[in-house]
Amino acid sequence: MSDYGKTIKEIRKVYGYTQTQLAKATNIVQQNLSAWENQTLISAYGLPTFRYQHQRINRSRNPARK
């Protein structure tokens, strides 16, 4: 099984976001984000959007990586 939930949580913590803040920043429903982190939501629906938004946030917080 993939460890995507742990990865999402680690990324969120690195940037200092709460689940609610990250959900809002990535246009993901907070309940889905929580379920992904806890791996209680098997569906990956929305993960591609999350990945894209994470990259956008990363670039905006770290301009040297643009």
Secondary structure, DSSP 8 states (H G I E B T S, - for coil): ---HHHHHHHHHHHTT--HHHHHHHHT--HHHHHHHHTT-----TTHHHHHHHHHHHHHHH-GGG-
